[in-house]
């Protein structure tokens, strides 16, 4: 199936490209300086001067949204990177060694699941103080068992294949088989999982920032924009619409992209359709 003919992949790719374009554009240009406050233009409605209006401090909302995309992508990339690197390594280790090693890795994953990202962020905040770094660490740790489980299950299926038996007969050790045969054959599964978890990381970052545990002022964040807008719902309801819409479109785009990649990278899904 052609990628361009796959509706979910195409829509997801377009929305994800817009998210990346917004973040990159904010590095070189924004309609207004995002940190400048104009107290004479507070809570201004959308106009030719301020495309999406201004907030309670007179800051341009469009500029805040563009810069806020950077925080979402930063958290998503690093947190998913932490989870993917450590989780995949543990999953591959469990599948390759089996026995008590596999059991220990899986029980450790079960234990980590008892501490969701929000709880981890609260614990880290209590010790080190709020900040985007602690949010990234909390989300990344929460993703480790997710990737470990997915990697182990996929790798175990590969270890049962005939060509793995042939590789063993040729004298290849477990780590060489893992790197040369197992990892390349589960890469597509990990890519799809990383895309989906990226969407959830953006949602988690927005939730943590909404609670004051993530990105801190004056750095713009979609979640904190929602928190600031909740007290102004009757005076300026659009202040909550714009960041909420940005979060929804970013998460929708990444989920559709992940769904499309799953179909394109797995021939069995294509045949079922």
C-alpha positions in Angstrom: 0.0 0.0 0.0 1.3 3.4 -0.9 1.9 5.7 2.1 0.2 8.6 0.4 -2.9 6.5 -0.2 -3.2 5.6 3.5 -5.6 8.1 5.0 -4.5 7.8 8.6 -0.8 8.0 7.7 -1.3 11.0 5.5 -3.4 13.0 7.9 -1.1 12.1 10.8 2.0 13.0 8.8 0.5 16.4 7.9 -0.5 17.3 11.5 2.9 16.1 12.8 4.7 18.1 10.2 2.7 21.2 11.2 3.7 20.6 14.9 7.4 20.3 13.9 7.1 23.3 11.6 5.6 25.4 14.4 8.4 24.5 16.8 11.1 25.2 14.1 9.5 28.5 13.1 9.5 29.7 16.6 13.3 29.4 16.7 13.6 32.2 14.1 10.3 34.1 14.1 7.2 34.7 16.1 4.5 37.4 15.4 5.4 39.1 18.6 8.2 38.6 21.2 6.6 35.8 23.3 7.8 37.3 26.6 6.8 40.9 26.0 3.8 42.1 28.0 1.5 44.9 26.8 -0.7 45.8 29.7 -2.7 48.2 27.5 -3.8 45.2 25.3 -4.7 42.6 27.9 -7.4 40.0 26.9 -7.6 41.5 23.4 -9.8 39.4 21.0 -8.3 38.1 17.7 -7.4 40.8 15.3 -5.0 41.7 12.5 -2.6 42.9 15.2 -2.8 39.9 17.4 -4.1 36.9 15.3 -5.3 34.9 18.3 -5.7 37.7 20.8 -3.7 38.3 23.9 -3.6 36.8 27.4 -4.1 38.4 30.8 -0.6 39.9 30.7 -0.9 41.3 27.2 1.3 38.6 25.6 0.5 37.5 22.0 -1.3 34.1 22.2 -0.1 33.0 18.7 3.5 33.6 19.7 3.0 31.6 23.0 1.6 28.7 21.1 4.5 28.6 18.6 7.1 28.6 21.4 5.1 26.2 23.5 5.4 23.6 20.7 9.1 23.5 21.4 8.5 22.4 25.0 6.1 19.7 24.0 8.5 18.3 21.4 11.5 18.5 23.7 9.7 16.6 26.4 8.4 14.0 24.0 11.7 13.4 22.2 13.8 13.0 25.4 11.3 11.1 27.5 10.5 8.7 24.7 14.3 8.4 24.0 14.9 7.4 27.7 12.1 4.9 27.7 13.0 3.4 24.3 16.7 3.1 25.0 16.5 1.6 28.5 13.2 -0.3 27.9 14.3 -1.9 24.6 17.7 -2.9 26.2 15.9 -4.6 29.1 13.4 -6.3 26.8 16.1 -7.6 24.6 18.0 -8.9 27.6 15.0 -10.6 29.0 14.2 -12.3 25.7 17.8 -13.4 25.1 18.6 -14.7 28.5 15.2 -16.0 29.7 15.0 -17.7 33.1 15.4 -15.7 36.2 16.7 -12.7 34.3 13.5 -12.5 32.3 11.4 -12.9 35.4 13.4 -10.2 37.2 13.0 -7.7 34.4 9.3 -8.3 34.1 8.7 -8.0 37.9 10.7 -4.8 37.9 8.5 -3.5 35.1 5.4 -4.4 37.1 6.8 -2.5 40.1 7.5 0.6 38.0 4.0 0.5 36.6 2.8 1.2 40.2 4.3 4.7 39.9 2.6 6.6 37.1 4.3 9.6 35.5 2.2 12.1 37.6 3.1 10.4 40.9 6.8 10.3 39.9 6.7 13.9 39.0 5.2 14.8 42.4 7.9 12.8 44.1 10.7 14.4 42.1 9.2 17.8 42.6 9.1 17.3 46.4 12.8 16.5 46.4 14.3 18.6 43.6 11.6 21.3 42.9 9.3 21.7 39.9 10.8 22.0 36.4 10.7 20.6 32.9 13.7 18.3 33.6 11.9 16.5 36.4 8.9 16.1 34.1 11.1 14.6 31.4 12.7 12.1 33.9 9.3 11.1 35.3 7.7 10.5 32.0 10.8 8.7 30.7 10.9 6.4 33.7 7.3 5.6 33.3 7.9 4.6 29.6 10.7 2.1 30.4 8.5 -0.8 31.4 6.2 -0.1 28.5 9.0 -0.4 26.0 10.5 -3.4 27.9 7.2 -5.3 27.7 6.7 -4.6 24.0 10.3 -5.4 23.1 10.3 -8.7 25.1 7.1 -9.9 23.5 8.2 -9.1 20.0 11.7 -10.5 20.6 10.4 -13.7 22.0 8.4 -14.3 18.8 11.5 -13.8 16.7 13.6 -16.1 18.9 11.2 -18.9 18.0 11.8 -18.5 14.2 13.7 -21.2 12.2 16.4 -18.7 11.0 17.3 -18.0 14.6 17.9 -21.8 15.0 20.0 -21.7 11.9 22.1 -18.8 13.3 22.7 -20.7 16.5 23.8 -23.7 14.4 26.3 -21.4 12.7 27.9 -20.6 16.1 26.5 -17.2 16.7 26.1 -16.1 20.3 22.9 -14.7 21.8 24.1 -11.1 21.7 25.2 -11.3 18.1 21.8 -12.9 17.2 20.1 -10.1 19.1 21.9 -7.4 17.2 21.9 -8.9 13.7 18.5 -10.7 13.6 16.2 -9.8 16.5 16.6 -6.1 16.8 16.2 -5.3 13.0 13.1 -7.5 12.8 11.4 -5.7 15.7 12.5 -2.2 14.8 9.2 -1.4 13.1 7.2 -2.4 16.2 9.4 -0.1 18.3 9.0 2.8 15.8 5.2 2.5 16.0 5.3 2.3 19.7 7.6 5.3 20.0 5.3 7.4 17.8 2.2 6.5 20.0 4.1 7.2 23.2 5.3 10.5 21.8 1.7 11.6 21.7 1.1 10.5 25.2 4.2 12.3 26.3 2.9 15.6 24.9 -0.4 15.0 26.8 1.5 14.1 30.0 3.7 17.3 29.7 0.6 19.4 29.3 -1.0 17.8 32.4 2.1 18.3 34.5 2.5 21.9 33.4 -1.2 22.4 34.1 -0.6 21.3 37.7 2.6 23.5 37.9 5.0 20.5 37.9 6.3 20.8 34.4 7.5 23.8 32.4 8.0 26.8 34.6 7.4 30.5 33.9 8.3 32.4 31.9 8.8 29.6 29.4 5.5 29.1 27.5 3.7 25.8 27.8 0.4 24.6 26.4 -0.6 23.1 29.7 0.2 26.2 31.7 -1.7 28.3 29.2 -4.8 26.1 29.9 -4.2 26.6 33.7 -4.0 30.4 33.3 -7.1 30.4 31.1 -9.4 28.5 33.4 -9.9 31.6 35.7 -10.9 33.7 32.6 -13.4 31.4 31.0 -16.2 34.1 31.1 -14.0 37.1 30.1 -11.9 35.4 27.4 -13.0 31.8 26.6 -10.8 31.6 23.5 -7.7 31.6 25.8 -8.6 28.0 26.7 -9.6 27.0 23.1 -6.3 27.7 21.4 -3.9 25.6 23.6 -6.5 22.9 24.0 -6.9 22.7 20.2 -3.1 22.6 19.8 -2.8 19.7 22.2 -5.7 17.8 20.6 -4.3 18.2 17.1 -0.7 17.2 18.1 -1.9 14.1 19.9 -4.4 13.2 17.1 -1.7 13.7 14.5 0.9 11.4 16.3 -1.7 8.8 17.0 -2.9 8.7 13.4 0.8 8.6 12.2 1.5 5.7 14.5 -1.6 3.9 13.3 -0.6 4.5 9.7 3.0 3.3 10.3 1.7 0.1 11.9 -0.4 -0.7 8.9 2.4 0.2 6.4 5.2 -1.6 8.3 3.1 -4.8 9.0 2.0 -6.5 5.8 -0.5 -8.6 7.8 -2.5 -5.4 8.8 -2.6 -4.4 5.1 -4.1 -7.8 4.1 -6.7 -7.7 6.9 -7.9 -4.4 5.5 
